[in-house]
Amino acid sequence: MTLLLRNHVRGSGCRVYMADMKAQIQAINRYYYPDVMVTGDTQDREFEYFKSSPCLIVEVLSGSTEALDRGKKFTDYRHLKSLQEYVLISQDTMSVECFRRNEEGRWVLYPYVQGEEVHLASVDFQCAIAIIYEDVTLPEMN
């Protein structure tokens, strides 16, 4: 997903960061390391170790992180006024859940499954979900 996004935003002024960059939630004095984060805010270029104005955050769910990613992290991330989309990618099934902030400031779920096109409006990105899972071996389901 990181490479797809990086190639897509190249030349747009947006930057893609992986798990080694902190997201700062200044309103509640908290930091997290999202799996993927995209920011186009020029002020974010001033800070080497954290970014405070991401428009997109992506978390890859695992058994040990799913509850935190869906719960506390998402609650905290909603304090970021710049955040337009929060995306959860399953490791176990071909499933991408995109939570998108609407005009009223409410978060609306856009779920994507096998055979569908994933659309991330925050960075005007679209691709088949199969491309996101191209090099992923999903567990056999009984």
N, CA, C and O atoms as a MOPAC input file, in Angstrom:
PM7 MOZYME 1SCF
protein

 N      0.82300 1    -1.18900 1     0.00000 1
 C      0.00000 1     0.00000 1     0.00000 1
 C      0.87200 1     1.26000 1     0.00000 1
 O      0.55500 1     2.24700 1    -0.66400 1
 N      1.95600 1     1.21100 1     0.74300 1
 C      2.83900 1     2.37500 1     0.84300 1
 C      3.38100 1     2.77400 1    -0.51800 1
 O      3.35200 1     3.94900 1    -0.88400 1
 N      3.87500 1     1.79600 1    -1.27000 1
 C      4.42600 1     2.10300 1    -2.59100 1
 C      3.36100 1     2.62200 1    -3.55200 1
 O      3.62100 1     3.53500 1    -4.33600 1
 N      2.17500 1     2.04800 1    -3.49300 1
 C      1.08700 1     2.51800 1    -4.34500 1
 C      0.77400 1     3.98300 1    -4.05300 1
 O      0.63000 1     4.79200 1    -4.97000 1
 N      0.67000 1     4.31400 1    -2.76700 1
 C      0.37100 1     5.69500 1    -2.38300 1
 C      1.52500 1     6.62900 1    -2.73100 1
 O      1.31000 1     7.73200 1    -3.23400 1
 N      2.75000 1     6.18200 1    -2.46100 1
 C      3.91500 1     7.03000 1    -2.75600 1
 C      3.97900 1     7.36200 1    -4.24600 1
 O      4.20500 1     8.51300 1    -4.61700 1
 N      3.78300 1     6.36400 1    -5.09100 1
 C      3.78700 1     6.60500 1    -6.53700 1
 C      2.65000 1     7.53600 1    -6.94900 1
 O      2.81500 1     8.38200 1    -7.82800 1
 N      1.50200 1     7.37200 1    -6.31000 1
 C      0.33500 1     8.17800 1    -6.66100 1
 C      0.51300 1     9.65500 1    -6.29200 1
 O      0.13700 1    10.53000 1    -7.07200 1
 N      1.07600 1     9.94200 1    -5.12800 1
 C      1.17500 1    11.34100 1    -4.67200 1
 C      2.45400 1    12.03800 1    -5.13700 1
 O      2.62200 1    13.23700 1    -4.91500 1
 N      3.34500 1    11.30100 1    -5.77400 1
 C      4.61000 1    11.89600 1    -6.24700 1
 C      4.33200 1    13.16100 1    -7.05000 1
 O      3.52900 1    13.15100 1    -7.98200 1
 N      5.00300 1    14.25100 1    -6.68100 1
 C      4.85500 1    15.52000 1    -7.37700 1
 C      3.67300 1    16.36100 1    -6.93200 1
 O      3.46900 1    17.46300 1    -7.44300 1
 N      2.88400 1    15.85300 1    -5.98000 1
 C      1.67800 1    16.57600 1    -5.54900 1
 C      1.91500 1    17.46100 1    -4.32700 1
 O      1.05400 1    18.26500 1    -3.96800 1
 N      3.06200 1    17.32100 1    -3.69400 1
 C      3.31100 1    18.04900 1    -2.45500 1
 C      3.00200 1    17.21800 1    -1.22300 1
 O      3.37600 1    17.59400 1    -0.11200 1
 N      2.32500 1    16.09400 1    -1.40600 1
 C      2.04100 1    15.18300 1    -0.29200 1
 C      3.23100 1    14.24900 1    -0.08000 1
 O      3.98500 1    13.95700 1    -1.00800 1
 N      3.38000 1    13.79300 1     1.15300 1
 C      4.43200 1    12.82300 1     1.47100 1
 C      3.81800 1    11.64100 1     2.20200 1
 O      2.88000 1    11.78900 1     2.98500 1
 N      4.36900 1    10.46700 1     1.93000 1
 C      3.91000 1     9.22700 1     2.54400 1
 C      4.96400 1     8.77300 1     3.53900 1
 O      6.15400 1     8.74900 1     3.22500 1
 N      4.52800 1     8.41600 1     4.73300 1
 C      5.43800 1     7.94200 1     5.78000 1
 C      4.98900 1     6.57600 1     6.24900 1
 O      3.79700 1     6.27000 1     6.29400 1
 N      5.98400 1     5.75100 1     6.60100 1
 C      5.69800 1     4.41000 1     7.09200 1
 C      5.81200 1     4.37800 1     8.60900 1
 O      5.90700 1     5.42100 1     9.25700 1
 N      5.80300 1     3.19100 1     9.16000 1
 C      5.68900 1     2.94900 1    10.59600 1
 C      6.71700 1     3.64400 1    11.48200 1
 O      6.54000 1     3.66700 1    12.70000 1
 N      7.77200 1     4.20400 1    10.92700 1
 C      8.79900 1     4.81600 1    11.76100 1
 C      8.57600 1     6.31200 1    11.99000 1
 O      9.43900 1     6.97800 1    12.56200 1
 N      7.43600 1     6.84900 1    11.55600 1
 C      7.12600 1     8.26500 1    11.75700 1
 C      5.92900 1     8.39300 1    12.70100 1
 O      4.90400 1     7.73800 1    12.51200 1
 N      6.07500 1     9.24900 1    13.72000 1
 C      5.00500 1     9.44100 1    14.69400 1
 C      3.95400 1    10.40600 1    14.16700 1
 O      4.26200 1    11.36800 1    13.46400 1
 N      2.69900 1    10.12300 1    14.52700 1
 C      1.59500 1    11.05800 1    14.31100 1
 C      1.35300 1    11.73600 1    15.65700 1
 O      1.08700 1    11.07200 1    16.65900 1
 N      1.44600 1    13.06500 1    15.66800 1
 C      1.22000 1    13.82200 1    16.88700 1
 C     -0.23300 1    14.28700 1    16.92200 1
 O     -0.73600 1    14.88300 1    15.97000 1
 N     -0.89800 1    14.00000 1    18.04800 1
 C     -2.25800 1    14.48500 1    18.27100 1
 C     -2.14100 1    15.53300 1    19.36900 1
 O     -2.29300 1    15.23900 1    20.55500 1
 N     -1.87100 1    16.73700 1    18.95200 1
 C     -1.54000 1    17.81900 1    19.87700 1
 C     -2.66300 1    18.11200 1    20.86800 1
 O     -2.38600 1    18.40900 1    22.03100 1
 N     -3.92500 1    18.03700 1    20.43900 1
 C     -5.06800 1    18.36600 1    21.29000 1
 C     -5.13000 1    17.52600 1    22.56000 1
 O     -5.64800 1    17.97200 1    23.58400 1
 N     -4.59700 1    16.30100 1    22.48700 1
 C     -4.63400 1    15.41500 1    23.66400 1
 C     -3.23300 1    14.95900 1    24.08300 1
 O     -3.08300 1    14.04400 1    24.89200 1
 N     -2.21400 1    15.61000 1    23.52000 1
 C     -0.82100 1    15.31200 1    23.86200 1
 C     -0.49700 1    13.82500 1    23.75900 1
 O     -0.02300 1    13.21500 1    24.71700 1
 N     -0.75900 1    13.24400 1    22.57500 1
 C     -0.52900 1    11.82500 1    22.36400 1
 C      0.16100 1    11.60900 1    21.02300 1
 O     -0.01400 1    12.39400 1    20.09100 1
 N      0.93500 1    10.55200 1    20.93600 1
 C      1.63700 1    10.17100 1    19.70700 1
 C      1.37200 1     8.70000 1    19.41500 1
 O      1.27200 1     7.88100 1    20.32800 1
 N      1.26100 1     8.38100 1    18.14000 1
 C      1.17200 1     6.98800 1    17.69400 1
 C      2.08700 1     6.82500 1    16.48300 1
 O      2.47000 1     7.79800 1    15.83300 1
 N      2.42300 1     5.57400 1    16.19900 1
 C      3.16400 1     5.22600 1    14.98700 1
 C      2.21100 1     4.50000 1    14.04300 1
 O      2.10900 1     3.27400 1    14.10700 1
 N      1.50700 1     5.22400 1    13.16400 1
 C      0.62400 1     4.52100 1    12.22200 1
 C      1.44300 1     3.72900 1    11.20400 1
 O      2.60700 1     4.04000 1    10.95100 1
 N      0.82600 1     2.71200 1    10.62900 1
 C      1.52100 1     1.91400 1     9.61500 1
 C      1.85300 1     2.76300 1     8.39400 1
 O      2.94800 1     2.66100 1     7.84100 1
 N      0.90500 1     3.60100 1     7.97300 1
 C      1.11200 1     4.50100 1     6.84500 1
 C      0.39500 1     5.81300 1     7.15700 1
 O     -0.70000 1     5.82000 1     7.72100 1
 N      1.02500 1     6.91000 1     6.78200 1
 C      0.44500 1     8.22500 1     7.01000 1
 C      0.78700 1     9.10900 1     5.81600 1
 O      1.90300 1     9.06300 1     5.30000 1
 N     -0.18600 1     9.92000 1     5.37700 1
 C      0.04500 1    10.84600 1     4.27600 1
 C     -0.29000 1    12.25000 1     4.75800 1
 O     -1.33900 1    12.48300 1     5.35900 1
 N      0.61500 1    13.17700 1     4.48600 1
 C      0.37000 1    14.58300 1     4.80500 1
 C      0.83200 1    15.45400 1     3.64700 1
 O      1.84500 1    15.19000 1     2.99900 1
 N      0.05200 1    16.49700 1     3.41500 1
 C      0.42500 1    17.47900 1     2.40400 1
 C      0.64900 1    18.84100 1     3.03200 1
 O      0.87700 1    19.82700 1     2.33100 1
 N      0.58500 1    18.89500 1     4.34500 1
 C      0.73400 1    20.15400 1     5.07800 1
 C      2.20300 1    20.57600 1     5.07900 1
 O      3.07000 1    19.81600 1     5.51000 1
 N      2.47600 1    21.77700 1     4.60100 1
 C      3.86400 1    22.24500 1     4.51800 1
 C      4.50200 1    22.39800 1     5.89400 1
 O      5.71900 1    22.26600 1     6.01900 1
 N      3.71400 1    22.67100 1     6.92700 1
 C      4.27000 1    22.78200 1     8.28400 1
 C      4.84100 1    21.44400 1     8.75800 1
 O      5.78100 1    21.42000 1     9.55300 1
 N      4.28200 1    20.33600 1     8.27600 1
 C      4.78300 1    19.02100 1     8.67900 1
 C      6.21100 1    18.78200 1     8.20200 1
 O      6.90600 1    17.92900 1     8.75600 1
 N      6.65900 1    19.50700 1     7.19900 1
 C      8.03000 1    19.33500 1     6.70700 1
 C      9.05900 1    19.86700 1     7.70500 1
 O     10.23400 1    19.50300 1     7.64500 1
 N      8.61900 1    20.71900 1     8.61100 1
 C      9.52300 1    21.31400 1     9.60500 1
 C      9.91800 1    20.33500 1    10.70300 1
 O     10.93500 1    20.52400 1    11.36900 1
 N      9.11900 1    19.29000 1    10.89300 1
 C      9.34100 1    18.36200 1    12.00400 1
 C      9.90400 1    17.04000 1    11.49600 1
 O      9.30400 1    16.37500 1    10.65200 1
 N     11.04900 1    16.67800 1    12.01800 1
 C     11.74700 1    15.48500 1    11.54300 1
 C     11.19900 1    14.18500 1    12.12300 1
 O     11.23000 1    13.15500 1    11.44900 1
 N     10.69500 1    14.21000 1    13.36700 1
 C     10.33900 1    12.97400 1    14.06500 1
 C      8.84300 1    12.74000 1    14.20900 1
 O      8.43100 1    11.66900 1    14.65600 1
 N      8.02600 1    13.71400 1    13.84100 1
 C      6.57800 1    13.53300 1    13.92300 1
 C      5.88700 1    14.42600 1    12.89900 1
 O      6.45500 1    15.40100 1    12.40500 1
 N      4.64700 1    14.06300 1    12.59700 1
 C      3.79800 1    14.84600 1    11.70000 1
 C      2.48800 1    15.09000 1    12.45300 1
 O      1.96900 1    14.19400 1    13.11900 1
 N      1.96000 1    16.31300 1    12.34000 1
 C      0.76900 1    16.65500 1    13.12100 1
 C     -0.46700 1    16.95700 1    12.28300 1
 O     -1.52900 1    17.24100 1    12.83600 1
 N     -0.34700 1    16.90000 1    10.95200 1
 C     -1.49300 1    17.23100 1    10.09800 1
 C     -1.71700 1    16.21900 1     8.97600 1
 O     -1.81800 1    16.61500 1     7.81500 1
 N     -1.79700 1    14.92600 1     9.29000 1
 C     -2.03200 1    13.95500 1     8.22500 1
 C     -3.45600 1    14.06700 1     7.68800 1
 O     -4.38200 1    14.38700 1     8.43400 1
 N     -3.62700 1    13.80500 1     6.40000 1
 C     -4.96500 1    13.75200 1     5.81100 1
 C     -5.45700 1    12.30600 1     5.73800 1
 O     -6.65800 1    12.05200 1     5.64400 1
 N     -4.50700 1    11.36000 1     5.78300 1
 C     -4.82600 1     9.93800 1     5.65500 1
 C     -3.93800 1     9.14100 1     6.60500 1
 O     -2.72600 1     9.34600 1     6.66300 1
 N     -4.56500 1     8.22700 1     7.35000 1
 C     -3.82500 1     7.28300 1     8.20000 1
 C     -4.32600 1     5.88200 1     7.86700 1
 O     -5.53100 1     5.64700 1     7.77200 1
 N     -3.39000 1     4.95800 1     7.69200 1
 C     -3.70400 1     3.56300 1     7.37900 1
 C     -3.09400 1     2.68000 1     8.45600 1
 O     -1.92300 1     2.83000 1     8.80500 1
 N     -3.89400 1     1.76100 1     8.98000 1
 C     -3.41100 1     0.76000 1     9.93300 1
 C     -3.69500 1    -0.62100 1     9.36300 1
 O     -4.78300 1    -0.87700 1     8.84800 1
 N     -2.70700 1    -1.51400 1     9.45900 1
 C     -2.88400 1    -2.90700 1     9.05400 1
 C     -3.23000 1    -3.68000 1    10.32200 1
 O     -2.46700 1    -3.69400 1    11.28700 1
 N     -4.38600 1    -4.31700 1    10.29900 1
 C     -4.88400 1    -5.00700 1    11.48800 1
 C     -4.18600 1    -6.33900 1    11.70700 1
 O     -3.92300 1    -7.08600 1    10.76400 1
 N     -3.89400 1    -6.61800 1    12.95700 1
 C     -3.40600 1    -7.94200 1    13.34500 1
 C     -4.19400 1    -8.34800 1    14.58500 1
 O     -4.89700 1    -7.52900 1    15.17700 1
 N     -4.07600 1    -9.59100 1    14.96800 1
 C     -4.79000 1   -10.06800 1    16.14300 1
 C     -4.46400 1    -9.27400 1    17.39600 1
 O     -5.32400 1    -9.05800 1    18.24900 1
 N     -3.21600 1    -8.84300 1    17.50000 1
 C     -2.79300 1    -8.12900 1    18.70500 1
 C     -3.08800 1    -6.63400 1    18.66200 1
 O     -3.08900 1    -5.98700 1    19.70800 1
 N     -3.34200 1    -6.06100 1    17.47300 1
 C     -3.55300 1    -4.60500 1    17.37900 1
 C     -4.97200 1    -4.20100 1    16.99100 1
 O     -5.32800 1    -3.02800 1    17.10800 1
 N     -5.78300 1    -5.14100 1    16.53300 1
 C     -7.08700 1    -4.77200 1    15.97100 1
 C     -7.96600 1    -3.99500 1    16.95000 1
 O     -8.53900 1    -2.97200 1    16.57500 1
 N     -8.08200 1    -4.45300 1    18.18400 1
 C     -8.94200 1    -3.76600 1    19.15800 1
 C     -8.45700 1    -2.33700 1    19.40100 1
 O     -9.26700 1    -1.41200 1    19.46600 1
 N     -7.15000 1    -2.15300 1    19.53600 1
 C     -6.58300 1    -0.81900 1    19.75300 1
 C     -6.80000 1     0.06600 1    18.52400 1
 O     -7.18900 1     1.22600 1    18.65900 1
 N     -6.55200 1    -0.47500 1    17.32800 1
 C     -6.70500 1     0.29400 1    16.08600 1
 C     -8.15300 1     0.74200 1    15.87200 1
 O     -8.39700 1     1.86900 1    15.44100 1
 N     -9.10700 1    -0.13400 1    16.17200 1
 C    -10.52500 1     0.18500 1    15.98100 1
 C    -11.06800 1     1.08200 1    17.09700 1
 O    -12.00300 1     1.85400 1    16.88200 1
 N    -10.48500 1     0.97600 1    18.26700 1
 C    -11.00900 1     1.67900 1    19.43600 1
 C    -10.25700 1     2.94200 1    19.78500 1
 O    -10.51100 1     4.00700 1    19.22400 1
 N     -9.32600 1     2.81500 1    20.72100 1
 C     -8.62500 1     3.97000 1    21.28300 1
 C     -7.91200 1     4.81200 1    20.22900 1
 O     -8.01100 1     6.03900 1    20.24000 1
 N     -7.19500 1     4.15700 1    19.32300 1
 C     -6.46700 1     4.91900 1    18.29800 1
 C     -7.41700 1     5.73400 1    17.43500 1
 O     -7.17600 1     6.91700 1    17.19100 1
 N     -8.50000 1     5.10600 1    16.96900 1
 C     -9.43500 1     5.82300 1    16.11100 1
 C    -10.09200 1     6.97700 1    16.87300 1
 O    -10.27900 1     8.06200 1    16.32100 1
 N    -10.43600 1     6.74400 1    18.12300 1
 C    -10.99400 1     7.81500 1    18.95400 1
 C    -10.00600 1     8.97000 1    19.05600 1
 O    -10.38600 1    10.13300 1    18.92400 1
 N     -8.74800 1     8.64800 1    19.28900 1
 C     -7.71800 1     9.68500 1    19.41900 1
 C     -7.43900 1    10.37800 1    18.08400 1
 O     -7.31600 1    11.60200 1    18.03800 1
 N     -7.34100 1     9.61200 1    17.00500 1
 C     -7.06000 1    10.18300 1    15.69300 1
 C     -8.14500 1    11.18000 1    15.27000 1
 O     -7.86300 1    12.12200 1    14.52900 1
 N     -9.37100 1    10.97900 1    15.73200 1
 C    -10.46300 1    11.88500 1    15.34800 1
 C    -10.24400 1    13.30600 1    15.87000 1
 O    -10.93400 1    14.22700 1    15.43300 1
 N     -9.31000 1    13.50300 1    16.78600 1
 C     -8.95900 1    14.84500 1    17.26300 1
 C     -8.12600 1    15.61500 1    16.23000 1
 O     -7.96500 1    16.82900 1    16.35200 1
 N     -7.60200 1    14.92600 1    15.22700 1
 C     -6.80800 1    15.57100 1    14.18300 1
 C     -7.75100 1    16.24600 1    13.18800 1
 O     -8.42900 1    15.56400 1    12.41900 1
 N     -7.80000 1    17.54900 1    13.19800 1
 C     -8.70100 1    18.29400 1    12.30300 1
 C     -8.36200 1    18.05800 1    10.82800 1
 O     -9.23700 1    18.14000 1     9.96600 1
 N     -7.09600 1    17.76700 1    10.54600 1
 C     -6.65600 1    17.54800 1     9.16700 1
 C     -7.05200 1    16.18100 1     8.62500 1
 O     -7.10600 1    15.98900 1     7.41000 1
 N     -7.33000 1    15.22500 1     9.51700 1
 C     -7.57200 1    13.84400 1     9.08800 1
 C     -8.89900 1    13.73200 1     8.34100 1
 O     -9.95700 1    14.08000 1     8.86500 1
 N     -8.82000 1    13.24200 1     7.11800 1
 C    -10.01200 1    13.06100 1     6.29000 1
 C    -10.42800 1    11.60000 1     6.18900 1
 O    -11.61100 1    11.29100 1     6.04700 1
 N     -9.42500 1    10.68300 1     6.26600 1
 C     -9.73100 1     9.26100 1     6.15600 1
 C     -8.85700 1     8.44400 1     7.08600 1
 O     -7.67600 1     8.72800 1     7.28700 1
 N     -9.48300 1     7.41100 1     7.65100 1
 C     -8.79500 1     6.43700 1     8.49700 1
 C     -9.09500 1     5.07400 1     7.89300 1
 O    -10.25800 1     4.68300 1     7.78500 1
 N     -8.05700 1     4.35200 1     7.49900 1
 C     -8.22000 1     3.10400 1     6.75000 1
 C     -7.66800 1     1.93100 1     7.54800 1
 O     -6.55600 1     1.98200 1     8.07300 1
 N     -8.47400 1     0.86700 1     7.62800 1
 C     -8.07000 1    -0.36700 1     8.30000 1
 C     -7.99900 1    -1.47100 1     7.25900 1
 O     -8.96600 1    -1.73200 1     6.54400 1
 N     -6.83800 1    -2.11700 1     7.18400 1
 C     -6.61800 1    -3.19400 1     6.21900 1
 C     -6.46100 1    -4.50000 1     6.98200 1
 O     -5.61100 1    -4.61300 1     7.86500 1
 N     -7.27300 1    -5.47500 1     6.64300 1
 C     -7.22900 1    -6.78000 1     7.30300 1
 C     -6.06100 1    -7.61600 1     6.79600 1
 O     -5.72600 1    -7.57900 1     5.61200 1
 N     -5.44900 1    -8.36600 1     7.69800 1
 C     -4.39800 1    -9.31800 1     7.31100 1
 C     -4.98200 1   -10.68600 1     6.98800 1
 O     -4.34500 1   -11.49400 1     6.31200 1
 N     -6.20500 1   -10.94800 1     7.47600 1
 C     -6.79000 1   -12.27800 1     7.38400 1
 C     -7.73800 1   -12.48100 1     6.21200 1
 O     -7.88800 1   -13.59500 1     5.70900 1
 N     -8.37500 1   -11.40000 1     5.78000 1
 C     -9.31500 1   -11.48100 1     4.66700 1
 C     -9.09700 1   -10.28200 1     3.75300 1
 O     -8.51200 1    -9.27900 1     4.16200 1
 N     -9.56600 1   -10.38800 1     2.52500 1
 C     -9.43300 1    -9.27100 1     1.60100 1
 C    -10.51000 1    -8.25100 1     1.96000 1
 O    -11.62600 1    -8.28600 1     1.44200 1
 N    -10.14500 1    -7.34800 1     2.85900 1
 C    -11.08800 1    -6.37300 1     3.38800 1
 C    -10.36400 1    -5.07400 1     3.73100 1
 O     -9.38000 1    -5.07200 1     4.47100 1
 N    -10.86700 1    -3.97900 1     3.18400 1
 C    -10.35600 1    -2.64700 1     3.48500 1
 C    -11.53800 1    -1.81300 1     3.95900 1
 O    -12.54700 1    -1.69800 1     3.26200 1
 N    -11.41000 1    -1.23400 1     5.14400 1
 C    -12.46000 1    -0.38100 1     5.68500 1
 C    -11.93600 1     1.05000 1     5.70000 1
 O    -10.92500 1     1.34900 1     6.33500 1
 N    -12.63600 1     1.92100 1     4.99400 1
 C    -12.24900 1     3.31700 1     4.93600 1
 C    -13.28700 1     4.14100 1     5.68600 1
 O    -14.45500 1     4.18100 1     5.30000 1
 N    -12.86000 1     4.79100 1     6.75100 1
 C    -13.72100 1     5.71400 1     7.48000 1
 C    -13.39500 1     7.10900 1     6.96400 1
 O    -12.26400 1     7.58000 1     7.08400 1
 N    -14.40600 1     7.76800 1     6.38500 1
 C    -14.21200 1     9.06800 1     5.75700 1
 C    -15.05500 1    10.11600 1     6.47500 1
 O    -16.24100 1     9.90800 1     6.73300 1
 N    -14.42600 1    11.24300 1     6.79300 1
 C    -15.13400 1    12.34400 1     7.44700 1
 C    -15.98900 1    13.07100 1     6.39500 1
 O    -15.48200 1    13.48000 1     5.35000 1
 N    -17.28600 1    13.22600 1     6.68100 1
 C    -18.15800 1    13.92400 1     5.73200 1
 C    -18.23000 1    15.41900 1     6.05700 1
 O    -17.55600 1    15.89600 1     6.97100 1
 N    -19.04300 1    16.14200 1     5.30900 1
 C    -19.13600 1    17.59700 1     5.45500 1
 C    -19.60200 1    18.01700 1     6.84900 1
 O    -19.24900 1    19.09900 1     7.31800 1
 N    -20.39200 1    17.17100 1     7.51200 1
 C    -20.88100 1    17.47600 1     8.85900 1
 C    -19.87400 1    17.08200 1     9.94200 1
 O    -20.13100 1    17.27700 1    11.13000 1
 N    -18.73200 1    16.53000 1     9.53200 1
 C    -17.72600 1    16.11100 1    10.49500 1
 C    -17.95100 1    14.71400 1    11.05100 1
 O    -17.24400 1    14.28900 1    11.96500 1
 N    -18.92600 1    13.99600 1    10.50900 1
 C    -19.20900 1    12.62300 1    10.95600 1
 C    -18.39200 1    11.64500 1    10.11900 1
 O    -18.07300 1    11.89900 1     8.95800 1
 N    -18.06300 1    10.51400 1    10.75100 1
 C    -17.25500 1     9.49400 1    10.07500 1
 C    -18.17200 1     8.45300 1     9.46100 1
 O    -19.00700 1     7.86300 1    10.14500 1
 N    -18.00700 1     8.23200 1     8.15200 1
 C    -18.83300 1     7.29600 1     7.40100 1
 C    -17.94400 1     6.15100 1     6.92500 1
 O    -16.85400 1     6.37500 1     6.39900 1
 N    -18.42400 1     4.91900 1     7.11600 1
 C    -17.67400 1     3.73000 1     6.71100 1
 C    -17.92200 1     3.39900 1     5.24600 1
 O    -19.06200 1     3.33800 1     4.78600 1
 N    -16.81700 1     3.18600 1     4.52200 1
 C    -16.84800 1     2.70600 1     3.14000 1
 C    -16.06700 1     1.39700 1     3.12100 1
 O    -14.83900 1     1.41000 1     3.04800 1
 N    -16.78100 1     0.25100 1     3.18800 1
 C    -16.08500 1    -1.03700 1     3.18700 1
 C    -15.82400 1    -1.54000 1     1.76600 1
 O    -16.64800 1    -1.36500 1     0.86900 1
 N    -14.67000 1    -2.16400 1     1.58400 1
 C    -14.30000 1    -2.72200 1     0.28000 1
 C    -13.89300 1    -4.18400 1     0.47100 1
 O    -13.17600 1    -4.52300 1     1.41300 1
 N    -14.36000 1    -5.03600 1    -0.43300 1
 C    -14.04400 1    -6.46200 1    -0.36600 1
 C    -13.57000 1    -6.93600 1    -1.73700 1
 O    -13.49000 1    -6.15900 1    -2.68800 1
 N    -13.26100 1    -8.21800 1    -1.81400 1
 C    -12.74000 1    -8.81100 1    -3.04000 1
 C    -13.58900 1    -8.41900 1    -4.25000 1
 O    -14.81800 1    -8.46900 1    -4.20900 1
 N    -12.90300 1    -8.02500 1    -5.33200 1
 C    -13.57200 1    -7.66100 1    -6.56900 1
 C    -13.93600 1    -6.19100 1    -6.67400 1
 O    -14.45000 1    -5.75400 1    -7.70400 1
 N    -13.67700 1    -5.41700 1    -5.62000 1
 C    -14.07500 1    -4.01000 1    -5.63600 1
 C    -12.88300 1    -3.07500 1    -5.81200 1
 O    -11.73000 1    -3.46100 1    -5.62200 1
 N    -13.19400 1    -1.84800 1    -6.17700 1
 C    -12.19900 1    -0.77400 1    -6.30200 1
 C    -12.16300 1     0.01300 1    -4.99400 1
 O    -13.20100 1     0.45500 1    -4.50300 1
 N    -10.98800 1     0.18200 1    -4.44100 1
 C    -10.81000 1     0.98800 1    -3.23500 1
 C    -10.62300 1     2.43500 1    -3.66600 1
 O     -9.82500 1     2.73100 1    -4.55600 1
 N    -11.36500 1     3.33300 1    -3.02700 1
 C    -11.24400 1     4.76100 1    -3.33100 1
 C    -10.88600 1     5.51200 1    -2.04900 1
 O    -11.60500 1     5.43800 1    -1.05200 1
 N     -9.76900 1     6.23400 1    -2.08700 1
 C     -9.35500 1     7.08400 1    -0.97700 1
 C     -9.45800 1     8.52800 1    -1.45800 1
 O     -8.58200 1     9.02400 1    -2.16600 1
 N    -10.53300 1     9.18700 1    -1.06400 1
 C    -10.83600 1    10.53500 1    -1.54900 1
 C     -9.81400 1    11.56100 1    -1.07500 1
 O     -9.55900 1    12.54000 1    -1.77600 1
 N     -9.22600 1    11.35700 1     0.10000 1
 C     -8.29300 1    12.32900 1     0.67500 1
 C     -7.08800 1    12.58900 1    -0.22300 1
 O     -6.52600 1    13.68400 1    -0.21800 1
 N     -6.69500 1    11.58200 1    -0.99000 1
 C     -5.55300 1    11.72000 1    -1.89600 1
 C     -5.92900 1    11.38300 1    -3.33900 1
 O     -5.06300 1    11.21300 1    -4.19700 1
 N     -7.25300 1    11.28800 1    -3.59200 1
 C     -7.77900 1    10.98500 1    -4.92100 1
 C     -7.11100 1     9.73900 1    -5.50700 1
 O     -6.60200 1     9.76000 1    -6.62700 1
 N     -7.12500 1     8.65900 1    -4.72900 1
 C     -6.47900 1     7.40500 1    -5.10400 1
 C     -7.53700 1     6.34200 1    -5.34500 1
 O     -8.51400 1     6.25000 1    -4.60200 1
 N     -7.34200 1     5.53700 1    -6.38600 1
 C     -8.22300 1     4.42100 1    -6.67500 1
 C     -7.42400 1     3.25600 1    -7.21100 1
 O     -6.52800 1     3.42900 1    -8.03700 1
 N     -7.75600 1     2.05900 1    -6.73300 1
 C     -7.16900 1     0.84300 1    -7.30300 1
 C     -8.01500 1    -0.34600 1    -6.89300 1
 O     -8.78500 1    -0.27700 1    -5.93500 1
 N     -7.86500 1    -1.43200 1    -7.62400 1
 C     -8.55600 1    -2.66700 1    -7.27400 1
 C     -7.99800 1    -3.18900 1    -5.95400 1
 O     -6.79200 1    -3.13000 1    -5.71800 1
 N     -8.86800 1    -3.69300 1    -5.10600 1
 C     -8.42600 1    -4.22000 1    -3.81800 1
 C     -7.39600 1    -5.34500 1    -4.02700 1
 O     -6.50400 1    -5.53800 1    -3.20100 1
 N     -7.52900 1    -6.06800 1    -5.11800 1
 C     -6.59400 1    -7.16000 1    -5.41400 1
 C     -5.15500 1    -6.65400 1    -5.53100 1
 O     -4.21800 1    -7.37900 1    -5.19800 1
 N     -4.97300 1    -5.43200 1    -5.99400 1
 C     -3.62400 1    -4.87400 1    -6.11900 1
 C     -3.01900 1    -4.62800 1    -4.73800 1
 O     -1.82200 1    -4.82900 1    -4.53600 1
 N     -3.83800 1    -4.19700 1    -3.80200 1
 C     -3.35600 1    -3.97800 1    -2.42900 1
 C     -2.88300 1    -5.29400 1    -1.81200 1
 O     -1.90900 1    -5.32100 1    -1.05900 1
 N     -3.57800 1    -6.37800 1    -2.13800 1
 C     -3.27300 1    -7.69300 1    -1.57800 1
 C     -2.38700 1    -8.54000 1    -2.50200 1
 O     -2.23300 1    -9.74100 1    -2.27800 1
 N     -1.81700 1    -7.93500 1    -3.51800 1
 C     -1.06400 1    -8.64500 1    -4.55100 1
 C      0.01300 1    -9.58900 1    -3.99800 1
 O      0.12100 1   -10.72300 1    -4.46500 1
 N      0.79000 1    -9.16200 1    -3.04300 1
 C      1.87500 1    -9.98800 1    -2.50900 1
 C      1.57300 1   -10.55800 1    -1.12500 1
 O      2.48200 1   -10.93300 1    -0.38400 1
 N      0.28700 1   -10.61800 1    -0.78700 1
 C     -0.13100 1   -11.08800 1     0.52800 1
 C     -0.72200 1   -12.49400 1     0.40900 1
 O     -1.57900 1   -12.74300 1    -0.43900 1
 N     -0.26500 1   -13.39800 1     1.25400 1
 C     -0.84400 1   -14.72900 1     1.32000 1
 C     -1.85400 1   -14.74200 1     2.44700 1
 O     -1.49300 1   -14.64300 1     3.62000 1
 N     -3.12000 1   -14.86500 1     2.08800 1
 C     -4.18700 1   -14.87400 1     3.09200 1
 C     -4.34600 1   -16.28800 1     3.64000 1
 O     -4.16500 1   -17.26500 1     2.91300 1
 N     -4.68500 1   -16.39500 1     4.92100 1
 C     -4.86100 1   -17.72700 1     5.50400 1
 C     -6.06800 1   -18.44000 1     4.87800 1
 O     -7.04000 1   -17.80800 1     4.46400 1
 N     -5.97700 1   -19.74200 1     4.82500 1
 C     -7.07700 1   -20.54400 1     4.30600 1
 C     -8.23400 1   -20.48700 1     5.29800 1
 O     -8.04500 1   -20.69500 1     6.49700 1
 N     -9.42300 1   -20.20700 1     4.79600 1
 C    -10.62200 1   -20.17500 1     5.65300 1
 C    -11.39700 1   -21.46000 1     5.46400 1
 O    -11.61600 1   -21.89700 1     4.33400 1
 N    -11.81200 1   -22.06500 1     6.55600 1
 C    -12.57900 1   -23.32000 1     6.48400 1
 C    -14.05900 1   -23.05500 1     6.47100 1
 O    -14.85400 1   -23.99300 1     6.41400 1

